[in-house]
Amino acid sequence: MRELRGIGASPGGAAGPVHRLAPPPALPPLAETVDPEAEKVAVRAAVVAVAADLTRRADTALDATAAEVLRAQVMMAQDETLIDAADIAIDGGADAPHALTDVLAGHRAAFEAAGGYLAERISDLDDLRDRLVAACLGQPMPGVPDPGHPYLLIARDLAPADTAGLEPGLVLGLITAEGGPTSHTAILARTLGIPAVVRCAGILDVTDGALASLDGTSGVVVAGVSADTVTAVNAERLAEIERRARSQGPGRTADGHPVALLANIGSVRDLTGEVEGVGLFRTELLYLDRSDPPSYEEQVDAYRDVFAALPGRKIVVRTLDAGADKPLPFLRLTEEPNPALGIRGLRVARQAPSVLTAQLAAIAAAAAATDADVWVMAPMVATATEAAAFTETCREHGLPTAGVMIEVPAAALRANQVLRHADFLSVGTNDLSQYTFAADRMCGDLADLLDPWQPALIALLAACAAAGVEAGKPVGVCGESAADPQFALVLAGLGITSLSMAPRSIPAVRESLAAHTLAECRQIAEAALAASSPEAARAAAAGTSRHLHLGEGVSVR
């Protein structure tokens, strides 16, 4: 047996034979003689074939966010500038596969230089290139294998087109050599309830068909396990799934302290199963990859669909989180040397205030037409002054409950001042980690700095929670860390009042909270807060939990 270590990205255990993602097509040598007109026809035929395949995948995707990404890939493929640039390369002597490869290499370099959201789309571009080249060469599209039995999928990384059609019953777990805990692969794995480990060095050296196990919480992967181990791990996983399927009701600790468990969604399609409410409604999917802003009527319809699906329940709407690193052509924002630190989130209103006011008007109209309890929050708030301006604008539009996201360390450090104006806080731990540790979310080599168990991040969370207790106002967490059943105990112990995550992650968190009293959660939080490293914090929390339960004679699962 060989033990490998990565970063746990989606909790749970799984075991089985490993099978790797089908490799991309090899680019053949450049043809000695090229018929320019025939090659241009080949480019257009490849675009049509790939766009049709991606559209089909989007229409059948299990995850609405993945479907939106696939549709964005279709728009990239059909972009006239891509086709025109390929034509120019062909006129210069390239054949269709080389022309498309060269043009997309230029786009890739531009995305990488831009950083932020565009850097996150590099894998989408690489996947699009591989599919277009395969179509030009008449080869099968690269993608997820189908060995005819359940397996663990291993890959360098996964593109949206690969993950969109994953079947949780067939793909038992995911292991990637690259990526990070906030990558598309990690987020989708949590959405689908598939255990996953990312940034696992050495996984690509494991032979296809070899038996392996993974722990999506600890990040440990063991290659070369026995068939008995595979049977035992998967039996335990099935029992856990069945047990959690029976878990119902609101989130609360063993002694009845409420901790609301809410859903992160991008559209009404993401609402799966019964939920207490929505803690993060990402509205930017309406705006991305468009040359014109969505109309007022289009916005009202999209918001009303979500609000009507949850009558009487709390829905927290995040206003447009775009700009700079999520460029929107219609905003016509100027280029910036460091987009991640530029005009994004609420800051877009500095240059295009009408975008925010139009969105707030549409949210207010949709809220008035339904019985949902609609809250609104702004992303990338850095100061109390910004919080005051935003909440005042919300009230002018008839939206009575207005809050802010805490993603910038300055806002976390002055949370008590921010709460003098805001009705609530929602901590986005993904971006808060990125800015606290100066570690780009897409830089796999720095993935350890984005671990939510980093003591410095826990300290900022504690400061926000304490400010909420002092002000008598709610403080939630909507980052991916909320989906970790063990970390949820820390958050509850710090005084966080709500946790928002992918709907499929809720049962495991509910079960974890229900097994501990609020006093126990506080002890677990204190142990994690006192630790000197994320590994020590994780171990301290687990050790404290184990000690408390063993001391009471309660068996630890």
Number of C-alpha atoms within 10 A of each C-alpha: 10 10 15 15 19 27 25 27 35 32 25 23 25 29 30 28 22 25 24 23 17 13 12 18 18 10 13 9 9 14 12 8 9 15 13 19 12 12 21 22 14 19 24 19 15 24 24 16 15 24 23 13 16 24 19 14 21 25 14 13 20 20 20 21 24 23 23 21 23 28 21 19 24 21 14 18 23 16 12 11 12 16 19 13 16 27 24 15 20 24 17 11 17 23 27 29 26 21 27 26 19 17 20 19 16 11 15 20 12 14 19 16 14 21 22 20 20 19 22 19 21 21 16 22 20 17 22 26 23 22 26 30 27 21 22 23 17 10 13 12 19 17 18 21 14 12 10 7 10 19 25 26 24 25 19 17 20 26 21 25 26 19 21 23 17 20 13 14 11 15 22 26 29 27 33 26 20 21 25 30 27 22 19 21 27 25 20 24 24 24 22 19 20 26 29 35 33 32 25 23 15 13 24 16 7 17 14 14 14 15 23 25 26 31 25 26 19 19 23 18 26 17 21 16 18 15 13 8 15 17 14 12 18 17 14 14 18 13 11 14 16 11 13 17 12 9 14 13 12 15 24 23 23 17 13 13 15 16 21 21 28 28 28 24 26 20 19 18 13 19 21 12 7 11 18 17 23 29 26 27 22 18 21 15 17 18 20 21 21 15 11 12 17 16 13 14 11 13 22 21 16 17 21 22 15 24 27 17 14 21 14 15 17 18 25 24 23 22 22 24 20 23 25 27 24 24 22 18 15 12 17 11 15 9 12 13 10 14 20 19 13 15 24 21 21 24 21 21 17 11 13 13 12 12 16 21 16 16 19 24 19 23 27 23 21 24 23 16 12 18 16 21 17 23 24 25 27 25 23 22 25 23 17 21 12 19 26 18 12 24 23 16 15 22 14 13 17 15 21 16 17 25 30 32 26 31 24 22 20 16 24 27 19 16 24 21 17 27 25 15 20 23 23 23 27 29 25 23 28 19 21 25 26 21 19 18 16 12 18 20 26 22 15 19 14 16 22 18 20 28 22 24 23 23 21 18 22 24 17 23 27 22 18 30 29 18 25 23 16 11 15 12 16 20 27 30 28 25 24 24 24 28 28 22 20 22 25 24 29 29 26 28 22 26 25 27 22 22 31 27 27 27 24 20 25 26 21 22 24 23 19 20 25 18 17 21 18 22 14 21 26 19 19 29 26 19 21 28 26 14 19 12 15 22 16 18 26 22 15 20 25 16 13 19 22 16 14 16 15 12 10 9 9 12 9 11 4
